[in-house]
Structures are given as structure tokens and as C-alpha cells.
Amino acid sequence: MSEFRVLALHGFMGTGADWNPVREALGVDVAFFGPDLPGHGSSTGLPDACYTLEGVVDWLAPDSHTLVVGYSMGGRIALHAQAAAGVVAISAHPGLPEGERGARLALDVERATAMRADFPAFLSSWLEQPLFASLSPGQREDLIAQRRRQDPAELAKALVGFSTGRQRDLRQSRSQTAPSGGNLSADQGTGSGRPVLAVAGERDKRYVRLAQETAPSIIIPDAGHNLLVEAPQLVAEAIRSMLESLSA
């Protein structure tokens, strides 16, 4: 059993159950916890502070024995976990320059309004974005069916609270690739003193570039943005490489 537990954070409109294929691929020798983030699944009606990037990290309370792993929105939250032993950020935006944040926050406020007004239409249009083009029709329909169970008012609150427009820019313009098996030193990544590994799918060109600007990176071949659906086994291998690096 690894001395480090894995705290896995899902993406927008997801739940902790999204990580089940990755959890199974990692095996029973890894302590794995995938909670529903505020505004998602069973984590609704929480104090307002939980719907902020800083507040959700306090709510999760990762410590020096926790590897925080996050996908998309969850990856952005993971990058703010300063007390963690390490971070694996999957398909995650490292943050916008200050001058671009206001426009992004305004866009997410508009999206939240649309979500409250007509959630089924919003959900369909969301998954039609080029970001999710690599999903098969069946995978897309499965995601729509899962997401429809969510509370749109709570999701809207999370969308605005966790907006990329509220996030500081954590990129380091490193353009590095992680060595096979990990071996990330504590000064690599976002300059926070704990190792960070960025993961992206090869077909997700924008996020490949962002991953390489964030930290040493692993690029998963023949996959797009939603790596929890498209390549759970390879995501598990990336997580295990970080666990091995932390234990070395």
C-alpha cells in the first residue's frame, strides 16, 4: 500500500463516480478517494465559501500525505492545493493572464444563466463543443444521461465560483516532458514547492500546449480531452508514476 492517498477531483458536471475506471485500474494497493465537489452530486447546499477555489481546497483539506489528482475543473482546483504532497493536473487550464479573466468570468456568468433557464439544451450544447469531439456518440449520450441527474442551480453556482476567470495564472512556460516513470523533483511544476505533473490527450491540441506550459507533462496518444472516459488505464499509469516519484 502506498504511503500516499489519492484525492481525485472530477470535472464540471461530473461526480466522484467518474473516477471509477481509473480507481479500478490503479488497484487496491492505492488508497483512493473521489468526492463529489461542491455543487455536484451529493455535495449541494454547502456554505458559500465552498464554491470558491480557495474555499473548496480548505473543504477538501489535502495534506502532505495526499496526492491531489484532478480532471479539467478538478485539475484547476488541484493546482491550488498548496499543502498537498503533489498534484496531477489532467486536461486542466493553468489560468489566464489577468487582463483576460474578466471576459472569461462574464462568459461563465452567461453560461450559468443559460443553464438555469434550460438545462437540457445547455447540456447538449456543452458536450457539442470541439473539446469533446473525440467522444463517440455512445460516450456522449452516456455523459448526457449522467449529467441530467444534477441540480442546474447548484452547477451554475459552481461554474461561476470555480470559473477560470477567478483563477490566478499558474503556468510556467516550461515546455518539458516528464521522464518515463516520473522522477519529478519538488521544484518542478508551478513553483509551489511540491511536484506537479500535467497530463493531456494528444488530440486535445490546446491542452497539450497548456500542459507543457504548466509543468513537466505526459501526453496520452490517440485521446482527446475527456481522458477519464477515453484512456482510464493510461491515466492510472500517470498517477502511479507520480506516486512512485513521491515515494522514491
C-alpha positions as CSV (number, residue, x, y, z in Angstrom):
1,M,0.0,0.0,0.0
2,S,1.4,3.4,-1.0
3,E,2.1,5.8,1.9
4,F,0.2,8.5,-0.1
5,R,-3.5,8.6,-0.6
6,V,-5.0,9.8,-3.9
7,L,-7.7,12.5,-3.7
8,A,-9.3,12.6,-7.1
9,L,-11.3,15.7,-8.3
10,H,-13.8,15.4,-11.2
11,G,-14.7,17.9,-13.9
12,F,-17.6,20.2,-14.3
13,M,-21.0,18.5,-14.2
14,G,-19.3,15.3,-13.1
15,T,-19.2,13.3,-9.8
16,G,-16.7,11.3,-7.9
17,A,-18.0,8.2,-9.7
18,D,-16.4,9.4,-12.9
19,W,-13.1,8.1,-11.5
20,N,-14.3,4.5,-11.0
21,P,-12.5,3.2,-14.2
22,V,-9.2,4.9,-13.0
23,R,-9.7,3.6,-9.5
24,E,-10.1,0.0,-10.8
25,A,-7.1,0.4,-13.0
26,L,-4.9,1.5,-10.1
27,G,-5.9,-1.5,-7.9
28,V,-6.5,-2.0,-4.2
29,D,-3.0,-1.1,-3.1
30,V,-3.7,2.6,-3.6
31,A,-6.0,4.5,-1.1
32,F,-8.3,6.4,-3.4
33,F,-11.0,9.0,-2.5
34,G,-13.1,10.6,-5.2
35,P,-15.6,13.0,-3.5
36,D,-18.4,15.0,-5.2
37,L,-17.2,18.6,-5.5
38,P,-19.4,21.4,-4.2
39,G,-22.5,21.9,-6.4
40,H,-22.2,18.4,-7.8
41,G,-23.8,15.0,-6.9
42,S,-24.5,14.8,-3.2
43,S,-22.4,17.9,-2.3
44,T,-25.1,20.5,-2.5
45,G,-26.4,23.2,-0.2
46,L,-22.9,23.8,1.2
47,P,-21.7,27.1,2.7
48,D,-20.9,29.8,0.0
49,A,-17.2,29.7,0.8
50,C,-17.0,26.1,-0.5
51,Y,-17.9,27.4,-4.0
52,T,-14.6,29.3,-4.4
53,L,-11.2,27.9,-5.5
54,E,-9.7,28.7,-2.1
55,G,-12.7,27.6,-0.1
56,V,-13.0,24.2,-1.8
57,V,-9.3,23.4,-1.1
58,D,-10.0,24.2,2.6
59,W,-13.1,22.0,2.4
60,L,-11.1,19.1,0.9
61,A,-8.1,19.7,3.3
62,P,-5.4,17.8,1.4
63,D,-2.2,17.3,3.4
64,S,1.4,16.2,2.9
65,H,0.3,12.6,2.5
66,T,-2.1,13.4,-0.2
67,L,-1.6,13.3,-4.0
68,V,-4.3,15.5,-5.4
69,V,-5.4,14.4,-8.9
70,G,-7.8,16.5,-10.9
71,Y,-9.5,16.4,-14.3
72,S,-10.5,19.7,-16.1
73,M,-12.2,21.8,-13.5
74,G,-10.9,19.4,-10.8
75,G,-7.4,19.8,-12.2
76,R,-7.6,23.6,-11.8
77,I,-8.7,23.1,-8.2
78,A,-5.9,20.6,-7.7
79,L,-3.3,23.2,-8.8
80,H,-4.4,25.4,-5.9
81,A,-3.7,22.7,-3.3
82,Q,-0.5,24.1,-1.9
83,A,-0.3,21.7,1.1
84,A,-0.5,18.5,-1.0
85,A,2.4,16.1,-1.5
86,G,2.0,16.5,-5.2
87,V,-0.5,17.3,-8.0
88,V,-1.5,15.6,-11.2
89,A,-3.5,18.0,-13.4
90,I,-5.3,16.3,-16.2
91,S,-6.7,18.3,-19.1
92,A,-6.6,21.3,-16.8
93,H,-6.2,25.0,-17.6
94,P,-3.3,26.6,-15.6
95,G,-5.1,30.1,-15.6
96,L,-5.5,33.1,-17.7
97,P,-3.4,36.3,-17.8
98,E,-5.0,39.0,-15.6
99,G,-6.3,41.0,-18.5
100,E,-8.3,38.1,-19.8
101,R,-10.0,37.0,-16.6
102,G,-12.9,39.5,-16.6
103,A,-14.2,38.4,-20.0
104,R,-14.0,34.7,-19.0
105,L,-15.9,35.3,-15.8
106,A,-18.6,37.2,-17.7
107,L,-18.9,34.3,-20.1
108,D,-19.3,31.8,-17.3
109,V,-22.0,34.1,-15.7
110,E,-23.8,34.0,-19.1
111,R,-23.5,30.2,-19.2
112,A,-24.8,29.9,-15.7
113,T,-27.9,31.9,-16.7
114,A,-28.4,29.7,-19.7
115,M,-28.1,26.6,-17.5
116,R,-30.7,27.7,-15.1
117,A,-33.1,28.7,-18.0
118,D,-32.9,25.4,-20.0
119,F,-30.6,22.8,-18.5
120,P,-31.2,20.1,-21.2
121,A,-30.4,22.5,-24.0
122,F,-27.3,23.8,-22.2
123,L,-26.1,20.2,-21.5
124,S,-26.4,19.2,-25.2
125,S,-24.6,22.3,-26.4
126,W,-21.9,21.9,-23.8
127,L,-21.0,18.4,-25.0
128,E,-21.1,19.5,-28.6
129,Q,-18.0,21.8,-28.1
130,P,-14.9,20.8,-30.1
131,L,-13.4,20.0,-26.8
132,F,-15.4,16.8,-26.7
133,A,-15.2,15.9,-30.4
134,S,-13.2,12.8,-29.7
135,L,-16.0,11.2,-27.7
136,S,-18.0,8.5,-29.5
137,P,-21.8,9.1,-29.9
138,G,-22.4,6.5,-27.3
139,Q,-20.0,8.1,-24.8
140,R,-21.6,11.4,-25.3
141,E,-25.1,10.0,-24.7
142,D,-23.9,8.3,-21.6
143,L,-22.5,11.6,-20.2
144,I,-25.7,13.4,-21.0
145,A,-27.8,10.8,-19.2
146,Q,-25.5,11.0,-16.1
147,R,-25.3,14.8,-16.1
148,R,-29.1,15.2,-16.3
149,R,-29.4,14.0,-12.8
150,Q,-27.6,17.0,-11.4
151,D,-29.1,20.2,-9.9
152,P,-28.7,23.0,-12.5
153,A,-28.9,25.8,-9.9
154,E,-26.0,24.1,-7.9
155,L,-24.0,23.5,-11.1
156,A,-24.5,27.2,-12.1
157,K,-23.2,28.3,-8.7
158,A,-20.1,26.1,-9.1
159,L,-19.5,27.2,-12.7
160,V,-19.3,30.9,-11.6
161,G,-17.4,30.2,-8.3
162,F,-14.8,27.9,-9.9
163,S,-14.5,30.0,-13.1
164,T,-11.2,30.2,-14.9
165,G,-11.8,33.9,-14.6
166,R,-11.3,33.7,-10.9
167,Q,-8.1,31.7,-11.1
168,R,-4.6,33.1,-11.0
169,D,-2.2,32.2,-13.8
170,L,-0.1,29.2,-12.7
171,R,1.7,28.5,-15.9
172,Q,5.5,28.5,-16.0
173,S,6.2,28.3,-19.8
174,R,8.3,25.2,-19.2
175,S,7.6,23.1,-22.3
176,Q,9.0,20.0,-20.6
177,T,8.1,16.4,-20.9
178,A,8.1,14.2,-17.8
179,P,10.6,11.3,-17.9
180,S,9.3,7.8,-18.1
181,G,8.3,6.7,-14.6
182,G,8.0,10.2,-13.2
183,N,11.1,11.3,-11.2
184,L,9.8,14.8,-10.7
185,S,11.7,17.0,-8.3
186,A,10.0,19.2,-5.8
187,D,11.0,22.4,-7.5
188,Q,9.4,21.4,-10.8
189,G,5.9,22.3,-11.9
190,T,4.2,25.5,-10.7
191,G,6.9,26.7,-8.4
192,S,4.9,25.9,-5.3
193,G,7.5,23.6,-3.7
194,R,5.5,20.4,-4.5
195,P,5.8,18.4,-7.7
196,V,3.2,18.8,-10.4
197,L,2.6,16.6,-13.4
198,A,0.4,17.8,-16.2
199,V,-1.4,15.3,-18.4
200,A,-3.2,15.9,-21.7
201,G,-4.6,13.9,-24.7
202,E,-2.7,14.1,-27.9
203,R,-5.8,15.1,-29.9
204,D,-6.6,17.9,-27.5
205,K,-4.1,20.3,-29.1
206,R,-4.8,23.4,-27.0
207,Y,-4.5,21.5,-23.7
208,V,-1.3,19.8,-24.9
209,R,0.2,23.3,-25.2
210,L,-1.3,24.3,-21.8
211,A,0.0,21.2,-20.1
212,Q,3.5,21.8,-21.4
213,E,3.3,25.4,-20.1
214,T,2.1,24.2,-16.7
215,A,4.6,21.6,-15.6
216,P,6.5,18.5,-16.8
217,S,3.9,16.7,-18.9
218,I,2.7,13.3,-20.1
219,I,0.8,13.4,-23.4
220,I,-1.5,10.4,-23.9
221,P,-1.6,9.2,-27.5
222,D,-4.8,8.8,-29.5
223,A,-7.0,10.6,-26.9
224,G,-8.8,13.9,-26.5
225,H,-9.9,16.0,-23.6
226,N,-12.1,13.6,-21.6
227,L,-9.3,11.2,-20.5
228,L,-11.3,9.6,-17.7
229,V,-13.6,8.2,-20.4
230,E,-11.1,7.7,-23.2
231,A,-8.0,6.4,-21.5
232,P,-8.5,5.5,-17.8
233,Q,-5.8,2.9,-17.9
234,L,-3.2,5.4,-19.1
235,V,-4.4,8.0,-16.6
236,A,-3.9,5.4,-13.9
237,E,-0.3,4.8,-15.1
238,A,0.4,8.5,-14.9
239,I,-0.9,8.7,-11.4
240,R,1.1,5.6,-10.4
241,S,4.3,7.2,-11.8
242,M,3.7,10.2,-9.6
243,L,3.1,8.0,-6.5
244,E,6.4,6.2,-7.3
245,S,8.2,9.5,-7.6
246,L,6.9,10.7,-4.3
247,S,7.9,7.5,-2.6
248,A,11.4,7.5,-4.1
